[in-house]
Amino acid sequence: MSNAKTKVGFFQKMLNWTERAGNALPHPATLFALFALFALVFSAVGHFMAWEVIHPGTQEIIRPVNLLSAEGIHRILLEMVENFTGFAPLGIVLVAMLGIGIAEQSGLVSAVIRMLVLNSPRHLLTFVLVFSGILSNIASDVGYVLLIPMAGVIFAAVGRHPIAGMAAAFSGVSGGFSANLALGTIDPLLAGLSQEAAHILDPSYMVNATANYYFMVASTFIIALAGTFVTEKIVEPRLGTYKSNNPHDDHSFDKLSKAEKKGLLWALIVFLGITAIALAGLIPADGFLRGTDGGFLSSPLIEGVVAMLFVTAGATGLAYGFTTKAFSNDADVMNGMAESMKTLATYLVLVFFAAQFVAYFKWSNLGMILAVKGAELLMTADIGLIPLMILFILLSASINMLMGSASAKWAILAPIFIPMFMIMGYSPELSQVVYRIGDSVTNIISPMMSFFALIIAFVQKYDAKAGIGTIIATMLPYSIVFLLFWIVLLVGWLLFGLPLGPDAGIHYEMIN
């Protein structure tokens, strides 16, 4: 017992330091404002110090552009609005959230998760909870506010420790953030940031929202199995037997109402209808949903996946909502869409400053200069692709302990690492998937994760003395095992040279 207490004490001290360090940082939007200011200053410094590199593709000499000159200040003032409205991730996220907002406000997402979890065989319950947690990321934050507390209630109802159930769900929702069977709002968001960063080196390069889809699908089952193993072999035995004094721990809450079942049926019919139309437009060689060149990968369904996400989520949400009477008229639907937009208020503020930073970084040529110099250094070190990617995973995981937002971190890292790795011959899609692994594995132990305090509150329902150290001690095994499993999966992927998604390979060839 003394050793266990020593370990918990160590975790508590480590987390207290991390919390103090993280709280000392400014708001993410303020950070981007500062980064933008630094980009302006260093553009002038680099200009006066005559920094220069040779573009590896065109052999052109690249020098810093002084953005504090009269011409630079004019451009800053004239293009500030365009930087914001033209920022690639902005429109993508807004459109996706409108459709998902309909599905979420109708109750469809909640009903699907309940159906998946509550109708599972007892021996598969842990796996289904982790698996459902991963899938819940399709619909923004619903997994945090719905699935995790429900997992505790379900485990208590079947005589298992409720904190183990919440840990399993939390590991899927947060630790499995970069795995899924379907695209969510984070995929187009990160792809937009990756594309902006790739344009520093190659203005014509396109990064699709499906960039990491194949790897995500494989990761879904790997992480679900890993989460199940950790829960049943490490976490649950450590927590011991739970004795409930709550007379309401039964299955009376499990059942979906007749209206909800009918709503799910109609949502399924609509989904199958949309799928049938998509297949009818894709399968024939001259299908109306084929690309202009007749190709599958150039199809508007692939390149316009965000629009399809909006249509599918919106249509199924409408079918469910009107069937269950969650929606009674068009005003209810519009209010549901508006409600989803409210959650983006802080994001819009952050994007304004992030867009200025990315634009200044690109205009100044600092991104290109850092990429070329960094690539030269790494190529000189010659550590190889696999060690390089593992180091990048560890870097992303470490930064995640102090900065919770996946998009905010990628907006900082992408303009530096994507061009750097492109120069070394590695695709933006590979850089993005490696970043996502590192970002995911430490979500569940990062006090800077926006829902961390909420998780503590959920756990305190069953353990009044629970605190940060309790959460960390419970979730750390998931972080370690997920990191190891994901590294093994990535190494295998790289060794076999498998595509990361549709038309998304591992390597990048610079065109002269």
Disulfide bonds with the S-S distance in Angstrom:
none
